[in-house]
Amino acid sequence: MYHSGTCDSAYLKAELTKALQAGKDKLSAVQTPALPACDLVLSGKNAAEVLDYFISRSTTDLRYMKYSDWQIGGEVGSPALSLTALRYLPNSSKNCRFDAEGALRRDQVIIENGILKTSLGHRQFSQYLKEENTFLPGNYRIDGGTAGEEELRAGDYLEVLDFSDFQVSPMNGDIAGEIRLGYWHHDGKVTPVSGGSVGGTMRDLAASMLMTKERVRINHLEIPACIRLSG
C-alpha cells in the first residue's frame, strides 16, 4: 500500500548548490529596478505554486462551489498544458493506493492539450456534479512544454528565486509576491536584485505561458523545470 522511495541525491545536491549561491548573491543584491512590464521566469516551488492554479481549478470541489468556471470539454487557458493524476511517483511522500475517503487511486488524465477531460475531488462534491468514480489524487504530472531551458531563458527577463510570500489565487488567478532574491537578465548581464514585488493574473498570462520540456520532481509533483510568464 505504501512505498517510501529513496532520496534523490542529484536533486538534493543541485538544490544545496543553489542555496549556497543564493546566500552569496543576497549580499550583493541591488534594489529591483522599476519594471512596468517584463517576462517572469520561475522554477522549483515557485513554478509549482503557479501550476497548482490548474490543479485546483480542475477539481470538483472548486467547480461545484463556483470558484472555478471550468467545464468538462472546455478550455483551461493554456493550450499546451496537460495534467495527469498519478498513482505512483518515485520518491513521493503521497504514494498510496487509496485516498483519505477509501477510493482507489489510478493514473487519470485530467487536462489534455488545454482541454478539461475529467474532474476529480472529494466524493461529496463529485456526486453533486454527477462525476462518477472520482478520487483524491496524491501525485500529479504537468507537461506540454516544448522549449529547452536555454531557449526559454533567451532575451531579457526577471527570474525570482526567493519570495517572502508568493501566492496564486485558484479563484481568480491573481499573482502576488514580494521579492527577496531575484536575477535581472538584461542585455546579456545578470544582476542579483531584491525588493519590490510581482503581480498579474493567470487569466491573462496562462495563454502565453511557456514551459520547458525538461521536468523536475518536487515530492508529489512532476512539473516543467522552468516556466516563463510574459508580462
DAPE-V882036 format. One record per pair of residues at least 12 apart in sequence whose C-alpha atoms are under 6 Angstrom apart, sorted by sequence separation. I is the first residue (numbers start at 1). J is the second residue. D is the distance in Angstrom with one decimal. If there is no record, write none. Layout:
I_J_D / I_J_D
This chain:
165_177_5.3 / 181_193_5.8 / 212_224_5.3 / 165_178_5.9 / 181_194_4.8 / 211_224_5.9 / 120_134_5.2 / 121_135_5.7 / 164_178_5.5 / 180_194_5.1 / 212_226_5.7 / 120_135_5.9 / 121_136_5.1 / 163_178_5.4 / 179_194_5.7 / 180_195_6.0 / 163_179_4.7 / 164_180_5.8 / 179_195_5.1 / 211_227_4.5 / 163_180_5.0 / 179_196_5.8 / 210_227_5.5 / 87_105_5.6 / 162_180_5.3 / 178_196_5.9 / 179_197_5.4 / 210_228_5.0 / 87_106_4.9 / 162_181_5.1 / 178_197_4.2 / 209_228_5.7 / 87_107_5.4 / 161_181_5.7 / 177_197_5.5 / 209_229_5.0 / 86_107_4.5 / 161_182_5.3 / 177_198_5.4 / 85_107_5.4 / 160_182_4.0 / 176_198_5.7 / 85_108_5.0 / 159_182_5.4 / 176_199_4.8 / 84_108_5.6 / 159_183_5.1 / 175_199_5.0 / 84_109_4.4 / 158_183_5.9 / 175_200_5.2 / 84_110_5.4 / 158_184_4.7 / 174_200_5.9 / 175_201_5.4 / 83_110_5.4 / 174_201_4.2 / 83_111_4.8 / 157_185_5.3 / 173_201_5.0 / 82_111_4.9 / 156_185_5.2 / 173_202_4.7 / 82_112_4.4 / 156_186_4.8 / 173_203_5.9 / 82_113_5.2 / 81_113_5.2 / 103_135_5.6 / 80_113_4.8 / 81_114_5.1 / 79_113_5.5 / 80_114_5.5 / 79_114_4.1 / 78_114_5.3 / 99_136_5.7 / 76_114_5.5 / 75_114_5.6 / 75_115_4.6 / 74_115_5.5 / 73_115_5.9 / 74_116_5.7 / 73_116_5.3 / 72_116_5.2 / 73_117_5.8 / 94_138_5.2 / 72_117_5.7 / 85_137_5.9 / 86_139_5.0 / 85_139_5.8 / 86_140_5.5 / 85_140_4.6 / 84_140_5.6 / 84_141_5.2 / 83_141_5.8 / 60_119_5.6 / 83_142_4.7 / 59_119_5.3 / 60_120_5.6 / 61_121_6.0 / 82_142_5.7 / 58_119_5.7 / 59_120_5.1 / 60_121_5.1 / 82_143_5.4 / 59_121_5.3 / 81_143_6.0 / 82_144_5.8 / 81_144_4.8 / 149_212_5.7 / 61_125_5.5 / 80_144_5.2 / 148_212_5.4 / 60_125_5.7 / 147_212_4.8 / 148_213_6.0 / 60_126_5.4 / 145_211_4.3 / 146_212_5.9 / 147_213_5.7 / 145_212_4.7 / 146_213_4.9 / 145_213_4.4 / 141_221_5.9 / 139_220_4.7 / 140_221_5.1 / 141_222_4.6 / 142_223_5.0 / 139_221_5.8 / 141_223_5.9 / 6_91_5.5 / 5_91_4.4 / 2_96_5.2 / 1_96_5.6 / 1_97_5.6 / 67_171_5.2 / 40_157_5.8 / 53_170_4.9 / 39_157_4.8 / 40_158_5.0 / 41_159_4.6 / 40_159_5.8 / 92_219_4.6 / 78_206_5.1 / 92_220_4.7 / 77_206_5.6 / 78_207_4.6 / 77_207_5.3 / 32_193_4.9 / 31_193_5.5 / 32_194_5.4 / 29_192_4.6 / 30_193_4.7 / 31_194_5.2 / 32_195_5.7 / 29_193_4.5 / 31_195_5.7 / 29_194_5.9 / 43_225_5.9 / 43_226_4.5 / 42_226_5.7 / 42_227_5.5 / 41_227_5.7 / 41_228_4.5 / 40_228_5.6 / 40_229_5.1 / 39_229_5.6 / 39_230_4.4 / 39_231_5.1 / 38_231_5.1 / 37_231_5.4
